Amino acid sequence: MTRLYLAVFLPLLPTQRLIRSTGSAPDTPFAMVEKQSGAMRLAACDTAALALGLSAGMALADARARVPDLAVFDYDPAADIALLGWLADGCERYSPACMLDPPQGLLIDITGCTHPFGDDAGRLAKDLKQRLRRQGLTGQIALGATPDSARAKALYATSAIHTLPVEALDAGDKVHQALRRAGLKTLKDLACRPRKPFAARFGKATVVKLARLLEEEDARITPRRHVPVITVTQNFAEPVSRNNDVLDTIATLTHQAAAQLNDRSQGGRRFEVSLFRSDGHVARLAVDTGTPTRDSALLMRLIRERIDTLSDPLDPGFGYDRMQLSVPTADILLPSQAGLETKVDRSAQTAALIDRLSVRLGSDRVRYFAERNSHIPERAVVECAAQSGQPQKDWPQATEAGPPMRPFRLFETPQRVEALVSIPDGPPRQFRWRKNLHHIVAYEGPERIAAEWWRRKAGHEPGKGGPTRDYYRVEDSEGRRFWLFRHGLYSETDAPIWYLHGLFA
């Protein structure tokens, strides 16, 4: 399948961006200036300054000598890139595969995306040019079978590849001058020449660039966003702004996406709603699910929850003329059946509850404990977002023989205590914690845990390797139960230190 790319070049982006931000243009010709090699030079000029013979790269002193009333402003390339990003968001109405081409361009892969325009790429390009004009931007747009071809034709405002000058190779001034001295001025002159002598004289990279300009080799683009698995859209002849109409359209899109996911035997893990406003702004909503799903009713509940929790409510402005639902992440989802004893799928209910809480409170605030491959207690588990996976199901449980061997909750940092022992390397008889003395009447242990050899370091600080640990489950005279450990044996250190690591319920 032959691919089709659309390139946008904005020759007056810096100056037109300034006009957009200030709301009006200066009464005199103006330019954007920046410091280059210790001198102030023009970075961009408006149409009036260009008509007077000024150009980018000219020294500011020379420009003022030609145009004394020239107004100047600081050049802000970061603001230009931000505006390019905003435009790229709007261009996703044409294709999800859009890429920034700094400092003044965009590249869009529109392969298979022209059906809303009657499979006419020219109509799509015309629509984009009109939207740029409404934003006060001048755009040069071109189509090509490769990104390099489309970019070069947009840059030089031509639709014919062979008429492009040799400067389109972007190979450096020395190469361009050498080609022109040899009488090779356009790509047409280069296309009929043998490539091997050309590569030997000017380098292989120049030959590769020529092949891409002549649409003989496709380099593809890297979209700024991950291309979704499924995308469903709804266009409107007249913009809609009522909330009920917006929600009804989103519900329709969720049904369409669910049908496509069902055909693929897949379920989505993330769903993104894009609302394209008629003035170019794009509002985005996203919901994540802990398990794959294609339940449109569940999706609508999550989307409504997301809308209700927005700190900045949706502003339809003059209305939305396009809505899009995409599924960037999907997994296999096979049909499931509830057990014979119950008609309720408990795991599905739990997953739905986690999704709703995560949407309402934030995915990082609904968490669970996941097991890690470590025998060091503080590294044995880690907190994870509940939507990132399934909780551990085989945690140690209390048995008829007694309570769990370890407390469920541990101190983030083990707390140092003063302990008294009757024999070296023996159990504690009493300990002082937070100025209170606890007399031990019963104990179990020790549970000996050696430091991980690849983390072992000198010193006694817990969590940083060091000596062996002996853990004891102890009970004091008032019935309170503690989890203590001695950090270091007498054979390893002269002064072992005792710590309190957790409390039993």
N, C-alpha and C positions, 0 to 999 in steps of 0.2 A: 504494500500500500504506500503510495507516494504521500509524503507528509507535506503539510502546508504551514508556513510560519508567517506571522504578521509582525512587522517591526514598526515602532513609533519613535521618531526623533523629534525632540522639542528644542528647536534652535534658540528660542528666547526664554527658556525656562527660568533662569535666575532673575531676569528683570521682570518677567510677568508674574513670577511668584511674589516679588516685592510689591507689585501693584495690587495683587490679591490680598496681601496681608495689611497694606495701608489703606486700601479702599479707593485710592485715586492715584493717578500718575503725576509726577512733577511737571511743572509748566515748561521746563527747559529740557534739552537732551540730558540723559543721565547714564551712568555706567557703574558697574560694580568693580571695586578695586581690592587687591590683596598684595601682600608683600612677597616678592619673589627675588631671591638672590640679593637681598639688601635694598631693593628698589621697589617702589609702589608701581604696580602695573595694572592695566585693565584686565579684568577676568571675564566680563560680559558687558555688552552694550545694548541699549534699546534701539528700536527701529530708527528713531530720529538721529541718534549718534552714529549708527551704521551708515545712514544716508549722507552724513557729513564726512565720511571717509575714515572714521575711527574703527578699530577692530580689537579683538581680544589679543593680549600679549603686548600691546603698545604701552610705552612708559607713560605714566600719568603726566609728567612734565610736558612731553611732546603733545599729548592729547589736549592739555589746557592751552598750549600755544596755538593749536588749530581752532579749538572751541573754548574761548575764555569763560563762557557762562555754563560750562559743563558741570552738572551736579553729580556728586559721587556718593556712594554708599558702600559699606563694608560687605564683602562677599561672604556668604554663609553657605558653604557646601553641604553642611549637615541638614539645613532647612530644605535644600533642594532634594536631598535624598529622602527626607520625610515626605515631601510632596509626591515624589515618585512612588513611594510606598502606598500613599493614599490613592493615587491613580491606579496602581496595580490591584488594589482591593476592588476598585470599581470595574476593572477589566476582567475580573473573574465572572462577570455576567456573560462573557463570550467564551471563556475556556478556563478550566481549573489550572492549566499549565501556563503560568505567567512568571516571567523572570525580570528582575531589574537589570538594566544595562546602563550603569552609571557612566558619565555623570548626567546624561540628558536623554536617556532612552529606555524603552521597554521592549521585550521580546515575548511573543505569545504563540504557543503551538495551538493552532485552530483546526488541526486535523480532526475531521468528523464532528465539528462543532458549528457548521454553517447551516444546518437544517432549519433553525428558526428564521433564517433569512432566505429561504427558498434555495438552499445549497448554492448560494451566490456569495463568494467571499468578498466581491466588490461591494455588495450591499452592507456586509458586516463592517468593512473598512469605512464606508461612508457614514454609517451610524456612529462609529467611534469618533470620527473626525468632527461630527456635529456636536457630540457630547463634550469634546475637548474645547470646541469653540464657545459653548455655553459657559464653560469654566474660565473663559478669558485666556485660553492657551492656544498657541499656534503649533499644530502638529503636522509633520511630514510622515506619511504612512505608506508602506510598501509591502508587497507580498513576495514570498520566495519559497523555493523548495528546500532551502537550507537556512539556518539562522544567519550565517555570514552574508549570504546573498541578500536576504531581506534587509539586514542592517545597513549594508552598503547602499542599496537602492534608496532607502529612506534618508540616509545621510546626504546623498548627492541628488535627491529629488528626481529620480529617474525610474522608469519601469523596464528599461532595457539593460541587461547584464553587460553586453559587449561594449556599450558606450561608457562604462565606468572607467575613470582614469586609473592609472597605475598606483596612485596614492591610496586606492581602496585596499591594496595589499597590506597597508600599515606595517611596512617592513623597515622603515627608517628613511631619513632624508638621503643618505648616501646611496641606498639601493634605488630609490625613486629617481635620483639624478642620473645614475648610471643607465637605467632603463631608458630615460628620455634621450640621453646622448646617443644611445643605440637606435633611436628612432621608434621605440616601443612606447606609445603614449596611452593606449587603452588596453582593456582586457581582451579585446578582439585581436589586437596585435600579438598578445601573449598566447592566446588559445591555440593558434596554429603552429606554435613553435614546439620542438621536441623538449620533453621535460628533463631528461637526464643532463644535458649540458646546462640547462637552466638551474637545476639543483646543484650541480658542481660549482657554478659561478656564484649563486646567491643563497645557497643553503636549502636543506630539505624542508625546513619550516615554511619558507616562502612558497614552495611548490604545493605543500599541503593547503596553505591558505588560498592559493589560486584555485585548487580543485574544489574547495568549499564555495568560493565565490562563483565558480562556473557550475555549481549545483551537481558536481560529480561525486561529492562525498558529504554525508550528513553528520554533523557533530552533535546533534540534539542539544536541548537546553536542560538546565537544572531548575525545575520550578521552585519558587520561593516557599510554596506549601506542598505538603505531601498530597499527591493526586489520590482522591478518595476511591474506594472500591465501588461505591454506588453514588450517583448523583441524580436527583430528581428536581425539576424546576417547574415554576408556574409563572408565565408572563401575563401582564395585564395591559389591555388597550388603554385603560385609564387608571391612574394611580389609585390605590386604596389606602385608607387611613384609619378606618374604624377597627377597634380592637377585636370585635367579634369576627369581622371579615378576615383579619390577619390570623386569628386562631383557627378559624374554619379552614383556611388555606393550608396552614401547617398540618392540621389533622389529615387533610387529603394527601399531602405529601408523605406523611408517615405511613398511610395505607399503601401508597405506591412503593415506598421503600421496603415495607414489610413483604409485599408480594415478590419483589425482586430478590430479597434475601431468602425467601422460602424456595424460590426456584433454584437458588444456589446451595440450598441446605446449609445456610449460614445464619449467624446472628450477629448483630452489631454490638460493639463494645463502646463506641463513641459516636454521637450524633451531633452534627453541627448545622445550625439554621442560620442562613445569611439573608438579611433583608436589605435589598438594594433600593435606596431612596432615589427619587427622581432627580435630586440635585447632586448625585454622585456619592453620597455618604453610604457606607455599608455598616449595618448593625449586625453583630454576631452573637449567637447564643450557642452554648455547648453543654451537653449532658453526657456523663459517663455512667456505665453500668458495670457492676462487679462480675456479672456473668453474661454470655452472649444472649441477646434477645431480639425478637422481631414482633413483640407485642405492641401494637400501635396504641392501645389504650394506656398501657404503662408508660410509653414514651410521652404521650400527651400530658399525663399527670406530672411527669418529671419536668417537662418543658414549662408547664404552668407554674410549678414550684420555682423554677429558675427565674421566670419573669417576675414572680412576686418578691423574690429576694434581691432583685437588682437594686443597687444603691442609686443608679442613674436610670430612671425609667425610660422605656423606649419612646423616642420622639419621632413620629411619622413625618413631621414637617409637611411638605406638599404631597406626601403619599409615597407608597412603595409601588414601583412598577415591575418588580421581579422578586420572587422568593425562591430560595434554593435550600434543599435539605441534602446533606452529604453524609456518607458513612465512611470515614477515613480508616476505621479499624473494624475488622470482622473476623470471627472465628467459626469453626464448624459447629453447627447446632443440629443435632439429630432429634427426631421425635422422642418424647419421654412419656412414661406412664406412671401414674401414682400407684402406691402399693395396694394390695388386696384388702388390707385391714382398714385403710382410710382413703378418702377421696381427696385429701388435702396434701399437697406437696410442700412439706415443711421447709425444705431447703430453698425452694423457689420463693416462699413467703419471706424467709429470712433475707435472701438476696434483694428482694423488692424493698424491704424495710431499710436495709443498708443504703440502697440507692437513693431513697427519698431523704433519709437523714443526711447523706453526703451532699445532695443538691441543696438542701436547706441550710446546713451548718458549715459546709465546706468539706471537701474530700479528705483534707489533712486532719480534721477534727474527729472523724469516726475511725477508730483504729482497733487493731487486734494484735495479739502476740504471735509471732512466728518463730519457729525453732531454727536455731543455727547450729552448725556443726562445730561445737566447742564444748569442752567439759568444764570450762571456767564459768561459774554461776552467772556473773554479770555479763558474759558474752554468749550464754546459751540461748537467750531469746532476744528478740528485737521487736520494737513496735513498728507496724506497717499500716498503711492506709487500708481500710477494710475492703475497698474495691479492688485492691491489687491482687487478691487471691483468696483462697479458702483458708479459714483458721485451722490450726492443728487440732485433730480429733482424738489423738491417742495420748493426751497428757496424763501423767501419773495421777491416779485417783486414790482417795482414802479407801482402805480395805477393812475387813472385820478385825484384822490383826492390829490396826492402829491408824493414826492420822497420816497425812502425807509426810514423806521424808524431808521435804524442804518447804519453807514458807512460800506462799504464792507471791507476796510482795517483798521486794528487797530494797534496802536503802540504796539510793543512787551512788553514794560513796560510803563504803563501810566506815562505821564510827568506832573510833579507838576507845577502848575501855581498859581499866586496871583490874587484872585478874590475879587471884592467888591460887597456886597449885600446890599439892602436897608432895608430888614426886616429879622429877624432870620428865618432860614429854607426856605428862599425865593429864587427866581432865581437870577443869577448874573447880574449886570448892566455893568460891564466892567472887563477885566482880562488882566494880563500881562504875555506874553509867549515869551521866548527867547528875552527878553529886549524890546519887542514891545507891546504897549498898544492897546487893541482892545475894541472899544465901541460897545456894543450890542444894536441893534435896534429892534430885534425880537427874540422870543424864544418860544419853545414848551416843555412842561413837567410839572412836573417831571415824569420820569419813575422810580419807586422805586423798588430796588432790595435788598433783605435781604441776608446776608451772609449765606452760607450753615452751618447748625448747627453743623454737624460733623467735619467741618474744622475750626469752629470759634475759634479764638485766640485773645488775648489781643493785642492792638496796632492798628496802622493806615496804615500799609503797604499794598497796594493793592495786591491781589492774595493770601493773607494769612488770609482770613477770616476777622474778625473785625467788625466794625460798618456797618450800613445800607448805601447804595448808592442811591443818587438821581441824575438821568441822565437828562440833558437838551440838546436839539438841538437848537443851537443859531446861529444867523447871525449877523456879524458886519457891520459897516457903509460902508465898501467897498464890501459887498456882499459875503464875505467868510463865510462858514458854518462849525461849529465845534461841536464836541460831548464832552461835559464836564460833570463831576459828582462831587458831594460833598460827601466826604467819612466821614460819621457820621452826625447825627442830633445833635442839641443843647441839646436835652434831653439825648443824649448818651455821649457827650463829650463837654468840654468847648471850644475847638478850632478845629472845622471841617477843613479838608484840601481839597482843590480843585485840580482836575487832569484833564488833557486833554487826552482822550482815543482814539480819531480818528478824521479824517477829511473827510468831504463829498466832492465828486467830484464836 
